[in-house]
Amino acid sequence: MKDWIEGFQDSIDYIEQNLTNEPDIEKIAQKAALSPFYYQRIFGALCGMTVGEYIRARRMTLAAQELSCSDCKVIDIAMKYGYDSPDSFAKAFQRFHGITPTKAKEAGANLKSFAPMHIKITLEGGSMLDYRIEEKEPFTVVGIKKSFNVETSYREVPKFWDEWFHDMKGLKGMFGVCTDMDGKNFDYWIADLLMPFAEIPEDCSTYQIPGGLWAIFKCKGPLPESMQSVNTKIWSEWLPSLQGYTFAGNYSLEAYTPPAEDPADTISYICIPLKKI
């Protein structure tokens, strides 16, 4: 636990040391010994925001401090903190602080400050996760896919499901499959199990899921709340205490069962590929 927490804190320290440089998610994730995709998932669960949002908040904090206590020009501060033009910097600055960069230079300007994060472990009420580790043979899914950015996926993926509900493309929607994760982007599939000799629906394609070990987490209750709750616990509680295994592959699964008559009884699953270390 201590080594894991120290590694994650090292990654935040690295972010702080490079706020004036172009963010490199691979180097940031390396500090925590995680892949970029999983690092960003864990960061979101632990910190309540994306890596990009944290970097923007810290940059806006430092930019405001420099504007208020120095004679630096707005354009110079904008370039220093990664903005291509004073206009884009001014819009971001006003969203964060509620005033323009020029106003921030005036005496008595009201500014906001977002302090650097420090990871600490506190003992709170224990929570139970219902999961099992199983070996599965390879299988193939068939479905429709769309590419998403990690930072906006929590908003955009549900919209993808809403679109699918209006035109179900001959699918039942058994799975949500994340594939080809590169740290910043990934493909998300709404998919079913491909049955032998079955006709592939129009606009659909197939994807083979490799065989291997899976951690399968049970979610019970109305969707999406029950799945989101378990997902948060996986990344903020289960992962830090994981021993003997590491993540395998650049894919993960959500498995859905037919809705129960009472939404409180609805069962779904989050499935994460593992390998022994």
N, C-alpha and C positions, 0 to 999 in steps of 0.2 A: 504494500500500500504506500509506504513512504517513498519508494523509488518512483512509483507511478505519479504520485502527487508532485514530487520534485521535478520530474520530467515535464509535466504539464505547466508548472510554474516557470520552468526554463523557457517554454515556448512563449508564454506571455511576456517574459523579460526580453526575449528576442524581438517580439513585436514592438515593445517600447523603445528598443535601441534602434529600430529601423523605421520609425514613423515617417521619416522624410524620404524614404526609398519606396520603390514600387513593391507592393506586398508580394511575397513569394510563398504561396501556401505550402509548397512541397518542403521548403526549408523550415517553415514554422512547424509543420507536422512532424518533421524529423526530430525536432527537439523533444517531442513527447513519445517518440518511437511508435508512431501511428501512421497509417496511410492518410493522405489528404482528405479523402471522403469521410472516413471514420473520425478523424480529428474534428472536422467541422460539425459532425453530428453530436459528438461529445461536448464540444465547446458550447453549442446551442443549449444542450440539456443542463450543463453546469452553470452557464452564465446568463441564460435567458435572452441571448441575442446572437446574431451571426458574427463570425470573425470580421466580416466587412463592416458591419454596424459598429463593432467595438473600435476598429481602426478609425472610422470616420468620426466617432465621438471623441476619441483622444486627439485626433488632428485638430478638430474644431476647438477643443479646449486649449491646446497649446497655441493655436493661431490667434485666439482671442487674447491670450496673455501677452503675446508679442505685440499685437496691435495696440494694446492699452498702455504698454510701458516702454515703447520704443518709437523711433521715427521711421521705421521701415514702411515702405510703400505697400499698398494692398496687393499690387501685382506681384511683388517680390514674395510676400507671404503665400499668395496663391500658388505660385510656382514651387515654392519650398515644400508645400504639403500636397503636391501631386495634382493640382488643377491646371488645365491647359489654358484657361482664360479667366480674367477677373469676373466675368459674368457668371460662369458656372460656380466659381468660388463664392460669389456674393449670394447666389440662390441657396447653396448648401449652408452657408453661414447664417443666413436669415432663418432658414428652417430650424436650425439648432438653437440659435440664441434669441431669435425674435427681433433682431435689429440688423442693420447693414454693417459691413466691415468699417465703413467710414464713421458711422455712429459709435462704433466700439472704441475708436480712438479718442472720443470726447471724455472729459473728466466726469465721473459719476455714472458712466454707462452701466446698465445692468447686464451682467454676463452669466452664463451657465458654465459649470465646471463638472467634468466627468473624470473621477480619479482612476488611476491604474488599478487593475484587479489583482487581488492576491488570493490564491487558492488555499482554503483552510478546510479541515475536516472537523465537523462537530457531530457529537452523538445525539441523535434525535430518536423519536419513536421508530421502532423497527417496522419494516413493511415486508409483506410476503409476495414473492414472485413465483408463479406456478410455471415451471418449465421442465423440459427433458432434453437429453442429447441423444440423437439417433443417427444411424447410418442409413443413407438413402441411395438407391440406384439412380443413374442418370435418367432424366425424363425431359420431354419436349413440351413446350407450351406454344399455343397459337394465339395471336392477339394483335391489337393495334398499339402503336407506340408513339411517343412524342418526347422530344428532348426538353430538358429543364435545366435551369441554373440552380445550384444548391441553395443560394441565398433567398430565392423567391419561390422555391418549390412547395413550401408549406401552404402558400396561398394559391399557387397555380395548379397543383396536382388535383385538389378537390374540384376545381373548375373543369378539369379534364374528365373526371368521373361524371359531373353534371351533364357535360356534352354527350358522353356515352349513353347516359340514361335516356336521352331523347332519341337516339338512333343506335340501337344496341349491336349493330354490325354482326348479328348472328352469334353473339357470345353470351355466356352466362355471367361472366365477371367473377370467376373463381379465385383469381390471383391478381395482386398488384406486384409487379416485378421491376426492381431497379437493376439496370445493367449498364456496363461500360462506364463505370464511375471513374472519372479522372481527377477528382478533387474539386473541380469547379462546375462540371456539367455531368449529366447522366441521362440515360433513356429510361422512361417509365412506361411499362406495358400494362394494359388491362387485358387479361389473358385467361384462357382455359387450358386444361390438359389436352394435348393433341392425341386423339384416339387413332389407332391404326386404320389406315385406308379411308379416314374421314376426309371430306372435302374441306379445303381451306376457304373460309368465308372471304368475300370480296374485301379488298383493302387491308387484309390481314397478312401477317408473315409469321415465321416460326423462330423459336430460340431454344437451344438445348441447354438445360441446366445440368452441370457436371454432378456426378455422384460424389458422396463424401459424408462427412459429419455435419449435422445441423443442430443448433440450439433452437428449440421450438418453444415459444412463450405463448401461453394461453391468455386470451383477453376475454372477459365476460362483461357484457353490458352494452348499452346503446353506442352506436358508432356515430361519429368518429371518436367520441370522448374516451371510451374504454381503451381503444388501441393507442391513442395519444398518451394516455396516462401510463400504460405499460411501457411504451416506447421511451418515455422520459426516465423511468426507473431503470431500464436496461442500460442507457448511456450514462446516467449519473450515479447509479448504485451498483448494478451488476458488473459492468465492465471494469471499474476500478478494482474490484475484488477477484477478478477472473484469474485463475491459476491453472497451469497445465495446458492451456489452449491459446491459440491466437486466431485471428480472422483469416479466412481463406477466400480468395477470389474477390472480384469487384462486382458483386451482385448480392441481392437480398430479396426476400419474399414476404408478402402479406397474403395470407390464405383466408378466404371468406366462406362461411357456411350460410345456408338460407336463413333469412331473418326469422327470429322466433316470434310467436304471437305476442309475447310480452318482451319489449326491447331489452329489459333487464336480463333476460335469459339468452340473448344473442351471443354466440361464440365465434371468435375469430382468432387468428394466430399471426405472430411475427416470427419469421424464420431467418436465422443468421448462420452462414457457413463458417465452420471452424476447422482447425487442424491441430493435432497435438504438437506440443513443443518439448 
